[in-house]
């Protein structure tokens, strides 16, 4: 059996049980912040959307939503994007795009 023990604090002495140079483990803050949309990122996305427009599957989802076929729009989005969560998010995004027009 192995027992989990806490890391030993080094004493700075060459020999002995606590031998070795004393070090302190750094805690580096994470720079990866998913789903945080800053003003800059939002502005960039708006410009890209304005220039490039909607993909064909996005236009199809918008047409289905205009016809009141929410479930079919979700199925199209899910098939294209791969997951139900991504499909719901895309359906909501296309619904808000329809309302803005």
Buried (B, 14 or more C-beta within 10 A) or exposed (E): EEEEEEEEEEBEEEEEEEEEEEEEEEEEEEEEEEEEEEEEEEEEEEEEEEEEEEEEBBEBBBBBBEEEBEEBBBBBBBEBBEEEEEBBEBBEEBBEBEEEE
